[in-house]
Amino acid sequence: MARTNPFQFMQQVRAEVSRVVWPTRRETLITTGMVFVMAFLFALFFFGVDQLVQLGLTGILSMNP
């Protein structure tokens, strides 16, 4: 691959950045909200799974031989 000088590199970087479609403020807020909602739902799910595993292990380990 051919090497470019720093000036050409910066021109190429600026050209690429100008092609990026940046999200609007509304899109960013909606996406952020969805991330928080999904994180909360996954936390609830894994809490439930953890409680079931704990209940099962407690039942198994408390059985008298």
Biopython code that builds the backbone (N, CA, C, O; Angstrom):
import numpy as np
from Bio.PDB.StructureBuilder import StructureBuilder

atoms = [
    (1, "MET", "N", (0.848, -1.168, 0.000)),
    (1, "MET", "CA", (0.000, 0.000, 0.000)),
    (1, "MET", "C", (0.897, 1.236, 0.000)),
    (1, "MET", "O", (1.899, 1.294, 0.714)),
    (2, "ALA", "N", (0.523, 2.212, -0.806)),
    (2, "ALA", "CA", (1.322, 3.435, -0.916)),
    (2, "ALA", "C", (1.160, 4.283, 0.341)),
    (2, "ALA", "O", (0.077, 4.376, 0.917)),
    (3, "ARG", "N", (2.241, 4.883, 0.738)),
    (3, "ARG", "CA", (2.199, 5.758, 1.915)),
    (3, "ARG", "C", (1.815, 7.162, 1.481)),
    (3, "ARG", "O", (2.232, 7.637, 0.425)),
    (4, "THR", "N", (1.022, 7.813, 2.302)),
    (4, "THR", "CA", (0.628, 9.196, 2.006)),
    (4, "THR", "C", (1.260, 10.111, 3.031)),
    (4, "THR", "O", (1.560, 9.705, 4.154)),
    (5, "ASN", "N", (1.456, 11.357, 2.624)),
    (5, "ASN", "CA", (2.020, 12.303, 3.586)),
    (5, "ASN", "C", (0.914, 12.776, 4.527)),
    (5, "ASN", "O", (-0.266, 12.585, 4.236)),
    (6, "PRO", "N", (1.278, 13.383, 5.637)),
    (6, "PRO", "CA", (0.270, 13.780, 6.639)),
    (6, "PRO", "C", (-0.815, 14.717, 6.084)),
    (6, "PRO", "O", (-1.977, 14.624, 6.482)),
    (7, "PHE", "N", (-0.438, 15.612, 5.171)),
    (7, "PHE", "CA", (-1.417, 16.542, 4.602)),
    (7, "PHE", "C", (-2.472, 15.782, 3.796)),
    (7, "PHE", "O", (-3.664, 16.046, 3.946)),
    (8, "GLN", "N", (-2.053, 14.847, 2.949)),
    (8, "GLN", "CA", (-2.996, 14.042, 2.172)),
    (8, "GLN", "C", (-3.868, 13.189, 3.093)),
    (8, "GLN", "O", (-5.067, 13.034, 2.857)),
    (9, "PHE", "N", (-3.261, 12.642, 4.137)),
    (9, "PHE", "CA", (-4.013, 11.828, 5.091)),
    (9, "PHE", "C", (-5.130, 12.652, 5.723)),
    (9, "PHE", "O", (-6.266, 12.188, 5.817)),
    (10, "MET", "N", (-4.816, 13.869, 6.154)),
    (10, "MET", "CA", (-5.838, 14.718, 6.783)),
    (10, "MET", "C", (-6.936, 15.074, 5.785)),
    (10, "MET", "O", (-8.105, 15.155, 6.164)),
    (11, "GLN", "N", (-6.585, 15.289, 4.515)),
    (11, "GLN", "CA", (-7.597, 15.562, 3.504)),
    (11, "GLN", "C", (-8.524, 14.352, 3.332)),
    (11, "GLN", "O", (-9.738, 14.504, 3.202)),
    (12, "GLN", "N", (-7.945, 13.170, 3.334)),
    (12, "GLN", "CA", (-8.746, 11.955, 3.198)),
    (12, "GLN", "C", (-9.652, 11.747, 4.407)),
    (12, "GLN", "O", (-10.802, 11.332, 4.262)),
    (13, "VAL", "N", (-9.134, 12.034, 5.594)),
    (13, "VAL", "CA", (-9.941, 11.912, 6.812)),
    (13, "VAL", "C", (-11.116, 12.873, 6.759)),
    (13, "VAL", "O", (-12.240, 12.484, 7.073)),
    (14, "ARG", "N", (-10.883, 14.111, 6.371)),
    (14, "ARG", "CA", (-11.967, 15.098, 6.283)),
    (14, "ARG", "C", (-13.005, 14.687, 5.254)),
    (14, "ARG", "O", (-14.201, 14.885, 5.466)),
    (15, "ALA", "N", (-12.558, 14.115, 4.137)),
    (15, "ALA", "CA", (-13.495, 13.665, 3.104)),
    (15, "ALA", "C", (-14.367, 12.527, 3.638)),
    (15, "ALA", "O", (-15.570, 12.497, 3.380)),
    (16, "GLU", "N", (-13.776, 11.602, 4.373)),
    (16, "GLU", "CA", (-14.547, 10.487, 4.935)),
    (16, "GLU", "C", (-15.525, 10.970, 5.995)),
    (16, "GLU", "O", (-16.671, 10.522, 6.028)),
    (17, "VAL", "N", (-15.093, 11.872, 6.856)),
    (17, "VAL", "CA", (-15.968, 12.378, 7.914)),
    (17, "VAL", "C", (-17.146, 13.138, 7.311)),
    (17, "VAL", "O", (-18.243, 13.110, 7.869)),
    (18, "SER", "N", (-16.942, 13.811, 6.190)),
    (18, "SER", "CA", (-18.043, 14.550, 5.574)),
    (18, "SER", "C", (-19.104, 13.608, 4.999)),
    (18, "SER", "O", (-20.240, 14.030, 4.780)),
    (19, "ARG", "N", (-18.760, 12.350, 4.751)),
    (19, "ARG", "CA", (-19.711, 11.377, 4.222)),
    (19, "ARG", "C", (-20.529, 10.692, 5.314)),
    (19, "ARG", "O", (-21.525, 10.031, 5.020)),
    (20, "VAL", "N", (-20.122, 10.845, 6.553)),
    (20, "VAL", "CA", (-20.819, 10.188, 7.659)),
    (20, "VAL", "C", (-22.182, 10.832, 7.858)),
    (20, "VAL", "O", (-22.310, 12.057, 7.852)),
    (21, "VAL", "N", (-23.196, 9.996, 8.036)),
    (21, "VAL", "CA", (-24.538, 10.499, 8.346)),
    (21, "VAL", "C", (-24.695, 10.430, 9.867)),
    (21, "VAL", "O", (-24.844, 9.350, 10.439)),
    (22, "TRP", "N", (-24.659, 11.599, 10.510)),
    (22, "TRP", "CA", (-24.723, 11.660, 11.960)),
    (22, "TRP", "C", (-26.176, 11.586, 12.409)),
    (22, "TRP", "O", (-27.051, 12.154, 11.756)),
    (23, "PRO", "N", (-26.449, 10.894, 13.519)),
    (23, "PRO", "CA", (-27.834, 10.806, 14.013)),
    (23, "PRO", "C", (-28.297, 12.147, 14.570)),
    (23, "PRO", "O", (-27.495, 12.955, 15.040)),
    (24, "THR", "N", (-29.606, 12.364, 14.507)),
    (24, "THR", "CA", (-30.164, 13.580, 15.090)),
    (24, "THR", "C", (-30.217, 13.434, 16.610)),
    (24, "THR", "O", (-30.012, 12.348, 17.153)),
    (25, "ARG", "N", (-30.493, 14.540, 17.277)),
    (25, "ARG", "CA", (-30.609, 14.512, 18.741)),
    (25, "ARG", "C", (-31.731, 13.562, 19.158)),
    (25, "ARG", "O", (-31.591, 12.811, 20.124)),
    (26, "ARG", "N", (-32.845, 13.600, 18.423)),
    (26, "ARG", "CA", (-33.979, 12.738, 18.748)),
    (26, "ARG", "C", (-33.611, 11.268, 18.604)),
    (26, "ARG", "O", (-33.937, 10.458, 19.472)),
    (27, "GLU", "N", (-32.935, 10.918, 17.515)),
    (27, "GLU", "CA", (-32.518, 9.529, 17.310)),
    (27, "GLU", "C", (-31.571, 9.071, 18.410)),
    (27, "GLU", "O", (-31.652, 7.934, 18.874)),
    (28, "THR", "N", (-30.678, 9.954, 18.822)),
    (28, "THR", "CA", (-29.730, 9.615, 19.887)),
    (28, "THR", "C", (-30.456, 9.382, 21.208)),
    (28, "THR", "O", (-30.140, 8.438, 21.932)),
    (29, "LEU", "N", (-31.429, 10.237, 21.526)),
    (29, "LEU", "CA", (-32.177, 10.077, 22.775)),
    (29, "LEU", "C", (-33.011, 8.799, 22.763)),
    (29, "LEU", "O", (-33.077, 8.094, 23.769)),
    (30, "ILE", "N", (-33.648, 8.497, 21.632)),
    (30, "ILE", "CA", (-34.446, 7.276, 21.538)),
    (30, "ILE", "C", (-33.557, 6.045, 21.686)),
    (30, "ILE", "O", (-33.902, 5.109, 22.407)),
    (31, "THR", "N", (-32.428, 6.048, 21.010)),
    (31, "THR", "CA", (-31.512, 4.914, 21.084)),
    (31, "THR", "C", (-30.976, 4.741, 22.507)),
    (31, "THR", "O", (-30.883, 3.618, 23.002)),
    (32, "THR", "N", (-30.627, 5.845, 23.161)),
    (32, "THR", "CA", (-30.137, 5.787, 24.535)),
    (32, "THR", "C", (-31.213, 5.226, 25.464)),
    (32, "THR", "O", (-30.924, 4.398, 26.327)),
    (33, "GLY", "N", (-32.446, 5.678, 25.285)),
    (33, "GLY", "CA", (-33.551, 5.169, 26.099)),
    (33, "GLY", "C", (-33.748, 3.674, 25.899)),
    (33, "GLY", "O", (-33.973, 2.940, 26.861)),
    (34, "MET", "N", (-33.664, 3.228, 24.661)),
    (34, "MET", "CA", (-33.837, 1.795, 24.388)),
    (34, "MET", "C", (-32.711, 0.976, 25.022)),
    (34, "MET", "O", (-32.949, -0.134, 25.499)),
    (35, "VAL", "N", (-31.502, 1.507, 25.032)),
    (35, "VAL", "CA", (-30.386, 0.806, 25.676)),
    (35, "VAL", "C", (-30.670, 0.639, 27.167)),
    (35, "VAL", "O", (-30.454, -0.438, 27.722)),
    (36, "PHE", "N", (-31.151, 1.699, 27.815)),
    (36, "PHE", "CA", (-31.458, 1.604, 29.245)),
    (36, "PHE", "C", (-32.597, 0.620, 29.515)),
    (36, "PHE", "O", (-32.542, -0.151, 30.472)),
    (37, "VAL", "N", (-33.620, 0.650, 28.673)),
    (37, "VAL", "CA", (-34.751, -0.276, 28.846)),
    (37, "VAL", "C", (-34.268, -1.717, 28.692)),
    (37, "VAL", "O", (-34.596, -2.572, 29.515)),
    (38, "MET", "N", (-33.489, -1.993, 27.643)),
    (38, "MET", "CA", (-33.005, -3.356, 27.411)),
    (38, "MET", "C", (-32.075, -3.805, 28.540)),
    (38, "MET", "O", (-32.132, -4.961, 28.960)),
    (39, "ALA", "N", (-31.226, -2.913, 29.032)),
    (39, "ALA", "CA", (-30.340, -3.271, 30.141)),
    (39, "ALA", "C", (-31.163, -3.633, 31.381)),
    (39, "ALA", "O", (-30.837, -4.584, 32.091)),
    (40, "PHE", "N", (-32.223, -2.876, 31.636)),
    (40, "PHE", "CA", (-33.092, -3.165, 32.778)),
    (40, "PHE", "C", (-33.781, -4.518, 32.608)),
    (40, "PHE", "O", (-33.852, -5.301, 33.556)),
    (41, "LEU", "N", (-34.290, -4.797, 31.403)),
    (41, "LEU", "CA", (-34.963, -6.074, 31.156)),
    (41, "LEU", "C", (-34.002, -7.252, 31.295)),
    (41, "LEU", "O", (-34.359, -8.279, 31.873)),
    (42, "PHE", "N", (-32.791, -7.112, 30.769)),
    (42, "PHE", "CA", (-31.808, -8.181, 30.917)),
    (42, "PHE", "C", (-31.422, -8.376, 32.379)),
    (42, "PHE", "O", (-31.213, -9.507, 32.819)),
    (43, "ALA", "N", (-31.325, -7.279, 33.136)),
    (43, "ALA", "CA", (-31.014, -7.398, 34.561)),
    (43, "ALA", "C", (-32.117, -8.170, 35.282)),
    (43, "ALA", "O", (-31.831, -9.025, 36.120)),
    (44, "LEU", "N", (-33.367, -7.873, 34.959)),
    (44, "LEU", "CA", (-34.476, -8.619, 35.562)),
    (44, "LEU", "C", (-34.431, -10.096, 35.182)),
    (44, "LEU", "O", (-34.637, -10.966, 36.029)),
    (45, "PHE", "N", (-34.165, -10.374, 33.922)),
    (45, "PHE", "CA", (-34.094, -11.752, 33.453)),
    (45, "PHE", "C", (-33.005, -12.523, 34.191)),
    (45, "PHE", "O", (-33.252, -13.619, 34.696)),
    (46, "PHE", "N", (-31.801, -11.954, 34.256)),
    (46, "PHE", "CA", (-30.701, -12.665, 34.905)),
    (46, "PHE", "C", (-30.898, -12.759, 36.414)),
    (46, "PHE", "O", (-30.442, -13.719, 37.035)),
    (47, "PHE", "N", (-31.567, -11.780, 37.008)),
    (47, "PHE", "CA", (-31.912, -11.882, 38.424)),
    (47, "PHE", "C", (-32.835, -13.076, 38.644)),
    (47, "PHE", "O", (-32.639, -13.851, 39.579)),
    (48, "GLY", "N", (-33.843, -13.224, 37.780)),
    (48, "GLY", "CA", (-34.762, -14.352, 37.892)),
    (48, "GLY", "C", (-34.058, -15.685, 37.709)),
    (48, "GLY", "O", (-34.305, -16.625, 38.465)),
    (49, "VAL", "N", (-33.182, -15.777, 36.712)),
    (49, "VAL", "CA", (-32.431, -17.015, 36.483)),
    (49, "VAL", "C", (-31.554, -17.319, 37.694)),
    (49, "VAL", "O", (-31.471, -18.469, 38.126)),
    (50, "ASP", "N", (-30.910, -16.312, 38.237)),
    (50, "ASP", "CA", (-30.054, -16.498, 39.409)),
    (50, "ASP", "C", (-30.862, -17.001, 40.600)),
    (50, "ASP", "O", (-30.407, -17.877, 41.335)),
    (51, "GLN", "N", (-32.057, -16.451, 40.791)),
    (51, "GLN", "CA", (-32.901, -16.893, 41.902)),
    (51, "GLN", "C", (-33.328, -18.352, 41.724)),
    (51, "GLN", "O", (-33.364, -19.111, 42.692)),
    (52, "LEU", "N", (-33.649, -18.742, 40.491)),
    (52, "LEU", "CA", (-34.024, -20.139, 40.234)),
    (52, "LEU", "C", (-32.861, -21.089, 40.483)),
    (52, "LEU", "O", (-33.040, -22.154, 41.073)),
    (53, "VAL", "N", (-31.674, -20.707, 40.037)),
    (53, "VAL", "CA", (-30.495, -21.552, 40.263)),
    (53, "VAL", "C", (-30.215, -21.659, 41.759)),
    (53, "VAL", "O", (-29.915, -22.741, 42.262)),
    (54, "GLN", "N", (-30.312, -20.541, 42.464)),
    (54, "GLN", "CA", (-30.085, -20.560, 43.913)),
    (54, "GLN", "C", (-31.107, -21.456, 44.609)),
    (54, "GLN", "O", (-30.750, -22.230, 45.497)),
    (55, "LEU", "N", (-32.367, -21.357, 44.211)),
    (55, "LEU", "CA", (-33.412, -22.199, 44.804)),
    (55, "LEU", "C", (-33.130, -23.664, 44.540)),
    (55, "LEU", "O", (-33.272, -24.495, 45.438)),
    (56, "GLY", "N", (-32.734, -23.991, 43.324)),
    (56, "GLY", "CA", (-32.434, -25.378, 42.983)),
    (56, "GLY", "C", (-31.238, -25.908, 43.747)),
    (56, "GLY", "O", (-31.283, -27.022, 44.269)),
    (57, "LEU", "N", (-30.187, -25.142, 43.823)),
    (57, "LEU", "CA", (-28.988, -25.591, 44.553)),
    (57, "LEU", "C", (-29.262, -25.703, 46.043)),
    (57, "LEU", "O", (-28.787, -26.637, 46.689)),
    (58, "THR", "N", (-30.015, -24.773, 46.593)),
    (58, "THR", "CA", (-30.355, -24.856, 48.015)),
    (58, "THR", "C", (-31.151, -26.114, 48.298)),
    (58, "THR", "O", (-30.923, -26.789, 49.302)),
    (59, "GLY", "N", (-32.103, -26.433, 47.395)),
    (59, "GLY", "CA", (-32.894, -27.652, 47.565)),
    (59, "GLY", "C", (-32.053, -28.904, 47.482)),
    (59, "GLY", "O", (-32.236, -29.833, 48.269)),
    (60, "ILE", "N", (-31.138, -28.937, 46.539)),
    (60, "ILE", "CA", (-30.273, -30.111, 46.371)),
    (60, "ILE", "C", (-29.326, -30.278, 47.555)),
    (60, "ILE", "O", (-29.156, -31.383, 48.071)),
    (61, "LEU", "N", (-28.712, -29.179, 47.982)),
    (61, "LEU", "CA", (-27.716, -29.265, 49.052)),
    (61, "LEU", "C", (-28.339, -29.474, 50.426)),
    (61, "LEU", "O", (-27.651, -29.917, 51.346)),
    (62, "SER", "N", (-29.608, -29.172, 50.586)),
    (62, "SER", "CA", (-30.231, -29.354, 51.890)),
    (62, "SER", "C", (-30.877, -30.727, 52.048)),
    (62, "SER", "O", (-31.407, -31.028, 53.117)),
    (63, "MET", "N", (-30.847, -31.548, 51.040)),
    (63, "MET", "CA", (-31.424, -32.892, 51.155)),
    (63, "MET", "C", (-30.564, -33.749, 52.083)),
    (63, "MET", "O", (-29.335, -33.685, 52.042)),
    (64, "ASN", "N", (-31.217, -34.540, 52.906)),
    (64, "ASN", "CA", (-30.487, -35.428, 53.828)),
    (64, "ASN", "C", (-30.123, -36.714, 53.084)),
    (64, "ASN", "O", (-30.965, -37.310, 52.411)),
    (65, "PRO", "N", (-28.868, -37.134, 53.211)),
    (65, "PRO", "CA", (-28.460, -38.377, 52.553)),
    (65, "PRO", "C", (-28.988, -39.629, 53.219)),
    (65, "PRO", "O", (-28.712, -40.736, 52.758)),
]
sb = StructureBuilder()
sb.init_structure("model")
sb.init_model(0)
sb.init_chain("A")
sb.init_seg("    ")
for serial, (resi, resn, name, xyz) in enumerate(atoms, 1):
    if name == "N":
        sb.init_residue(resn, " ", resi, " ")
    sb.init_atom(name, np.array(xyz, "f"), 0.0, 1.0, " ", f" {name:<3s}", serial, name[0])
structure = sb.get_structure()
